[in-house]
Amino acid sequence: MKRHQFLKAAVAVAGALFLSQTAAFAQSWPNKPVRLIVPFPAGGSTDIVARQLAQHLSTALGQQFIVDNRAGAAGNIGTDAVAKAAPDGYTIGLSTSGPLANNKSLYKNMPFDAQKDLSPIALVGEIPMVFVTNPSVKAQNLKEFVALAKANPNDYSVGHPGNGTIGHLTLESFKTSTGTSPQGIPYKGDTPAMTDLLGGSIQAISAPVSTFIPNIQGGKLRGLAVTSKKRFPGLPNVPTALEQGVDLEATVWFAIVGPAGMAKPVIEKLNQEVNRYTNSAEGKAKLAQFGMVEANGGPDLLGKLMNAEAAKWKKVVEAARISLD
């Protein structure tokens, strides 16, 4: 046998052996508890969803999935812990679009690169933004609000949950898309912003829809638009921004990720079980409690989403000169 033929055969044997070992590992995985890192505090929506998923995965895969809260730096600390873990399938994380896409442009000194240092595993769900006003504002929809803001730019201010949040980025994108310049008012979260909106101190809010559903349904606030591709099931009478001719799409999305280099069969095994949960009636109902719509698909879909969202919000961050360092 010639040398090049021998080398080719050796490579083929090694490859087959590697695939065989990987398949065997995936078949036996997990054979000990799995750590599920949540990069936000206990008791929040991400934590609760993680615990629901952990319960399902523990039952489905026969090993305990233990939630580990590692909060701080807008989700960067916990997500970094996932990125730096051994890629053996025993440390994964439930993170959000902030650490997985947006924060890359907001922080100059990110401790990890989400596109390089993480393995996409499965989408879980998404929460759209909503533009909401006090009923005293004479706008029945987003198009009418745009007209008012253009006619009287100094009379309209829009609150958001804080600098660098998706509500803030959505507002900046809205300004660019509509050619308006309402004053953005940062708050420390949704609730204080809603208090001021109900009191009439500000005219509108750009924020995740979750907090505002009861007041919109009860008529205390008016939903002008949601920013998802489709109408939000919890507020079916509120049209999307896209329906109203405003080029604006923004959601907070939640996803399972692991360290780069995880075995593909393990990723596929996890993806299958996460999708089974999010597609179930129980999973959909529990996610809906947080204003979340289930999302699913393969790891490749999540990887493409992470790349696309990072590029999309980078343009917005740079144009608005937003920095959190």
C-alpha positions, -999 to +999 in steps of 0.1 A: +000+000+000+014+034-010+020+060+017-009+083+007-033+054+006-022+043+040-027+078+055-061+081+039-071+047+053-058+057+087-077+089+087-109+071+077-104+045+105-098+073+131-128+092+119-150+061+121-137+054+156-143+090+167-179+089+154-185+055+171-172+068+204-192+100+201-224+080+194-217+058+224-211+087+246-244+104+234-263+072+240-251+069+276-254+107+283-265+118+308-252+094+334-248+121+362-266+153+371-265+182+346-260+218+356-283+244+340-269+279+345-293+308+346-275+342+342-303+361+361-315+361+397-338+335+412-375+342+409-375+360+376-391+347+344-359+332+330-353+314+363-388+300+365-388+289+329-354+272+335-369+253+365-398+241+344-375+229+317-352+213+342-381+193+356-391+181+321-355+172+312-349+154+345-380+132+339-373+127+302-336+119+304-334+102+337-309+124+354-313+155+376-310+189+359-299+214+386-306+251+381-276+273+391-282+311+392-252+332+382-266+367+380-247+399+370-236+422+342-269+419+323-265+381+320-228+381+309-214+365+341-236+334+340-234+330+302-196+333+304-196+305+330-213+283+303-189+294+276-159+284+298-173+251+310-161+217+297-180+208+266-190+174+280-228+181+281-229+184+319-230+222+319-256+241+298-274+274+302-307+291+296-298+326+284-315+354+265-310+376+235-290+401+256-260+379+264-264+359+232-265+388+207-271+424+219-245+427+247-216+421+222-221+457+209-231+473+243-200+462+263-165+469+251-149+442+272-171+411+268-156+381+285-168+357+257-179+358+221-213+342+219-209+332+182-175+315+188-176+303+224-211+287+226-229+258+211-265+267+200-289+240+213-325+251+212-348+281+211-373+281+239-396+312+234-398+349+227-415+379+242-424+408+218-420+445+227-451+466+229-456+503+223-482+514+248-498+547+257-520+563+282-556+565+268-554+603+270-530+603+241-550+609+209-535+580+190-554+548+184-525+530+167-488+534+159-493+553+127-513+579+145-487+582+172-460+587+146-480+615+131-484+632+165-447+628+173-437+644+140-461+673+144-451+680+180-418+664+187-412+682+220-445+670+234-438+633+234-416+612+256-413+574+255-401+555+286-381+523+284-368+498+310-332+512+310-302+521+289-291+492+266-323+471+273-342+457+243-369+483+251-343+510+246-329+495+214-364+491+201-371+527+207-340+538+189-349+515+159-384+530+159-369+565+157-348+556+127-376+537+109-402+565+114-380+597+113-393+608+147-374+620+177-395+615+209-374+619+240-364+585+255-368+583+293-348+554+309-363+537+340-350+510+363-374+484+349-409+482+335-429+488+367-417+524+375-422+533+338-457+520+339-465+540+370-455+572+353-474+563+322-505+556+342-500+590+359-495+608+326-459+619+332-448+602+300-468+596+268-457+561+258-435+531+267-414+507+246-409+475+266-415+438+267-452+431+266-454+409+297-459+436+324-485+455+304-510+428+294-535+432+323-537+470+320-541+468+282-568+442+285-585+463+312-584+494+292-562+514+315-535+515+288-537+514+250-515+490+231-505+507+198-484+479+184-464+447+192-431+442+175-433+405+166-438+391+131-473+379+141-498+393+165-493+384+201-519+357+212-524+374+246-534+407+228-550+396+195-565+430+189-532+449+190-517+449+155-480+445+148-458+474+138-452+457+105-489+456+098-490+493+102-462+500+078-435+505+104-403+484+097-398+473+133-393+438+147-379+432+181-383+404+207-366+391+238-358+355+230-347+327+253-325+298+243-305+268+256-268+269+248-237+250+259-199+255+256-184+254+221-174+219+211-202+199+225-209+166+208-235+169+181-256+139+192-259+154+227-270+187+213-296+169+191-308+149+221-313+181+242-329+199+212-354+172+207-365+172+244-366+210+246-388+211+215-410+184+229-416+205+259-422+238+241-446+221+216-466+205+244-499+220+257-483+222+292-452+239+279-471+265+258-494+273+287-466+278+312-446+300+288-477+320+281-479+330+318-448+352+312-461+367+280-438+343+261-447+325+228-430+292+223-403+290+197-385+259+184-363+245+157-329+230+153-295+242+166-286+257+131-317+279+133-306+293+167-271+298+154-283+319+125-306+339+148-277+347+171-256+359+142-284+379+126-295+396+158-260+405+168-255+422+134-289+439+135-286+455+169-249+464+164-261+489+138-287+504+162-262+506+191-235+523+170-260+548+155-274+558+189-239+556+205-250+534+234-224+519+257-228+502+290-190+501+300 
